[in-house]
Amino acid sequence: MYKVTTLIIVLLSLIFVGSGFAQTVPPVPTNLTVEQMMSSALLKWDSSTGAHGYKIYKALDTLPFVPIAATKMPVFVDLFVPPGHVYHYYVTAFNIYGESLPSNDVVFVPSGPPPNHLHGFITGTIVDDSSGLPVPGVRVRFFRPDGFVYFREARTDTFGYYSMALDTGKYLVHASKWTYVPEWFENALTHQTATPVVVTAGDTSIANFGLKRIPPPPPPQFVSVSGTVIDSMTGNPVRAAYVVIMRPNRMINMMQNQDGAMFGSRNETFFLEEFGTLLGVIHVVRTDSNGNYSVRVPDSLRYIMLAAKPGYIPEFYKDKKTPFDADRLLINGDTTGINFDLIPYPPAHNSVSGMVKNSDGNGVISKVILFHVTPRGMFPVRCAITDTLGNYIFRYLYKGFYFAKAVPFAYYAPAWYDKDTCGTMFWLHAAPFLVDSVTTDIDICVKPISTGGLASIGGIVRETGSLMQGVTVYAVSNVSSEVVGYDITEDDGIFSIQNLAPGSYTLVVDKEGYNASASPIVNVDASNNYTVGDADVNLTGVTAVDDHKADLPDKYSLRQNYPNPFNPETKIRFTIIESRFTTLKVYDVLGRVVATLVNEVKQPGEYSVQWDASGSGGLSGGVYFYRLVAKAIPSGQAGDYIETKKLVLMK
């Protein structure tokens, strides 16, 4: 088990050296209105350009405003507005750059007689334990003794005050803010020792906190990190390249969990052309005319580093392409030789673009990783961050087959592109797509996750004894079969999935080229203090592909070949529902046609084609792709059906 306070003190040594960059927050929401809808308050306002979402603030009678909810749409329904009070509201817009100023205020007085009170309040003031000064922006959460979290949380205002209406019962109250030691009510460091706060009907309970600020570490010993950025093709130095020093993902996640912020510290963002807005940025430096850079950073801490310049593929240290696989650099003393060799964009004019969105079609800010299938295997080749509307694009790509994975910043689970479903957890179930010109509409659908309680599941991921980095570990509810939490391992192989409701979960792991030897079932409840820390997972390398999907005879479909893997014959079935000029071709991983199985007009019906790979020029074993194209007649009309699947030839 980690010593939480010590770990936070170590991690916080970076907080005092963050670099700020000027950014643009969305405009103020306008025309906020409120009206009664049955027994609720319906809020509406005009959308703000560039907003990722909106925060709703509410005040009861003469009490100060507190945030009560966030939404992606310019509408909100407040269900708790019993008569007998006066309610005030305003909203703000936010994105990765910050939060706007408040909108206009509105006042809501519900009609009807005051009901019998079924709720009470917990209010309090949170101050700095040493100075006695109020601490604004503290995240206050309310947990039931059975381990479930109440569906709303509070924030302290400028005066350190918070207030929350709650159902009657007992609650464990937790307060947290980055740079302070998280605390349960009555100075408890764990939920087991916290003092419950009782909420009674129509009454107000007081829960004040004095948070202990984590003392700033002694002035850090700054050391230099230096290196050179060169062009990998020519060996020449790259002038004016950006070298970005960032926090590891685990630290950003800790900041988000304590502050409840979607993007960590907004003072630590930096927009990098052809990559997007980076988070957790500590320092940015540019190379001189000789391609050299030097930067001073606090000693004995861990960083990830990125080099980039327009016209080159962005690269993390040691040729890594994503922040999840990037080397974690522990800097001890002056360090030289942190060199980068940037690869120029290839002379190719192919591109792929799309959107990361939820099932309602709304964009979700995410990292998008592009994987290329090559004769040596499947590798990440590009990484970018979507804009605030969820759009992404990769240019200058070689012709070939690719896969894409989205990792949202918050609120949603990662997912691979799959044409038929709202994303998939498994790389083996992802849909490949051919990039041979301008490929569009590769939209990745992601599903929401929600915090449910104070339970957590942790462990280590290994492969034949080696610690595995960049592995996505999902907690899937055994009741709903939905993903309710996840984490991505660092170089120590550790994962920790937080804020789970008590219950039973199956751990599902995803890492390209690997599969889990087992999917552990883990129960977290009062018997283990809602914490499981040894849910270890082992991976094995995958050499075969098995991707069976449901038959869809009532519409166009391309079935998975069977058997798969195969040697030398396999059967491919497909369905045509209109008269179409149809081609079915097999490609290698470089996008070259190795066999044409169908090339004619097909009438509506189901078809089966046998392919004997031994008659296709002595193909080597490995991954191939088959692609069905059913073109509308006459040619050029909208509605062409195109689908691609993968198969494996065993030798």
HELIX and SHEET records of a PDB file:
HELIX    1   1 VAL A    4  LEU A   12  1                                   9    
HELIX    2   2 ILE A   15  VAL A   17  5                                   3    
HELIX    3   3 HIS A  191  THR A  193  5                                   3    
HELIX    4   4 ASN A  249  ASP A  259  1                                  11    
HELIX    5   5 ARG A  266  GLU A  268  5                                   3    
HELIX    6   6 TYR A  317  ASP A  319  5                                   3    
HELIX    7   7 TRP A  427  HIS A  429  5                                   3    
HELIX    8   8 ALA A  526  ASN A  528  5                                   3    
HELIX    9   9 ALA A  613  GLY A  615  5                                   3    
SHEET    1   A 3 THR A  33  MET A  37  0                                        
SHEET    2   A 3 SER A  40  LYS A  44 -1                                        
SHEET    3   A 3 VAL A  75  ASP A  78 -1                                        
SHEET    1   B 4 VAL A  66  THR A  71  0                                        
SHEET    2   B 4 GLY A  53  LEU A  60 -1                                        
SHEET    3   B 4 TYR A  87  ASN A  95 -1                                        
SHEET    4   B 4 GLY A  98  GLU A  99 -1                                        
SHEET    1   C 4 VAL A  66  THR A  71  0                                        
SHEET    2   C 4 GLY A  53  LEU A  60 -1                                        
SHEET    3   C 4 TYR A  87  ASN A  95 -1                                        
SHEET    4   C 4 VAL A 106  PHE A 108 -1                                        
SHEET    1   D 3 TYR A 161  ASP A 167  0                                        
SHEET    2   D 3 HIS A 119  ASP A 128 -1                                        
SHEET    3   D 3 THR A 204  ILE A 206  1                                        
SHEET    1   E 3 TYR A 161  ASP A 167  0                                        
SHEET    2   E 3 HIS A 119  ASP A 128 -1                                        
SHEET    3   E 3 PHE A 209  LEU A 211  1                                        
SHEET    1   F 4 ALA A 154  ARG A 155  0                                        
SHEET    2   F 4 ARG A 139  PHE A 143 -1                                        
SHEET    3   F 4 GLY A 169  SER A 176 -1                                        
SHEET    4   F 4 GLU A 183  TRP A 184 -1                                        
SHEET    1   G 4 ALA A 154  ARG A 155  0                                        
SHEET    2   G 4 ARG A 139  PHE A 143 -1                                        
SHEET    3   G 4 GLY A 169  SER A 176 -1                                        
SHEET    4   G 4 VAL A 197  VAL A 199 -1                                        
SHEET    1   H 4 ASN A 292  PRO A 298  0                                        
SHEET    2   H 4 PHE A 222  ASP A 231 -1                                        
SHEET    3   H 4 PHE A 340  PRO A 344  1                                        
SHEET    4   H 4 TYR A 312  ILE A 313 -1                                        
SHEET    1   I 4 VAL A 281  ARG A 286  0                                        
SHEET    2   I 4 TYR A 242  MET A 246 -1                                        
SHEET    3   I 4 LEU A 301  ALA A 308 -1                                        
SHEET    4   I 4 GLU A 315  PHE A 316 -1                                        
SHEET    1   J 4 VAL A 281  ARG A 286  0                                        
SHEET    2   J 4 TYR A 242  MET A 246 -1                                        
SHEET    3   J 4 LEU A 301  ALA A 308 -1                                        
SHEET    4   J 4 LEU A 329  ILE A 331 -1                                        
SHEET    1   K 2 PHE A 270  LEU A 272  0                                        
SHEET    2   K 2 GLY A 276  LEU A 278 -1                                        
SHEET    1   L 3 ASN A 391  LEU A 397  0                                        
SHEET    2   L 3 ASN A 350  LYS A 357 -1                                        
SHEET    3   L 3 VAL A 438  THR A 439  1                                        
SHEET    1   M 3 ASN A 391  LEU A 397  0                                        
SHEET    2   M 3 ASN A 350  LYS A 357 -1                                        
SHEET    3   M 3 ILE A 444  CYS A 445  1                                        
SHEET    1   N 4 GLY A 377  ILE A 385  0                                        
SHEET    2   N 4 SER A 366  THR A 374 -1                                        
SHEET    3   N 4 GLY A 400  PRO A 408 -1                                        
SHEET    4   N 4 ALA A 415  TRP A 416 -1                                        
SHEET    1   O 4 GLY A 377  ILE A 385  0                                        
SHEET    2   O 4 SER A 366  THR A 374 -1                                        
SHEET    3   O 4 GLY A 400  PRO A 408 -1                                        
SHEET    4   O 4 PHE A 433  VAL A 435 -1                                        
SHEET    1   P 3 SER A 466  LEU A 467  0                                        
SHEET    2   P 3 ALA A 455  GLU A 463 -1                                        
SHEET    3   P 3 ILE A 494  LEU A 500 -1                                        
SHEET    1   Q 3 SER A 466  LEU A 467  0                                        
SHEET    2   Q 3 ALA A 455  GLU A 463 -1                                        
SHEET    3   Q 3 THR A 531  VAL A 532  1                                        
SHEET    1   R 4 SER A 466  LEU A 467  0                                        
SHEET    2   R 4 ALA A 455  GLU A 463 -1                                        
SHEET    3   R 4 VAL A 537  GLY A 541  1                                        
SHEET    4   R 4 TYR A 514  ALA A 516 -1                                        
SHEET    1   S 4 VAL A 483  ILE A 488  0                                        
SHEET    2   S 4 THR A 472  SER A 477 -1                                        
SHEET    3   S 4 GLY A 503  ASP A 510 -1                                        
SHEET    4   S 4 ILE A 521  VAL A 524 -1                                        
SHEET    1   T 3 SER A 557  LEU A 558  0                                        
SHEET    2   T 3 GLU A 569  ILE A 576 -1                                        
SHEET    3   T 3 GLY A 605  ASP A 612 -1                                        
SHEET    1   U 4 VAL A 593  LYS A 602  0                                        
SHEET    2   U 4 ARG A 580  TYR A 587 -1                                        
SHEET    3   U 4 GLY A 622  LYS A 631 -1                                        
SHEET    4   U 4 TYR A 641  LEU A 649 -1                                        
END                                                                             
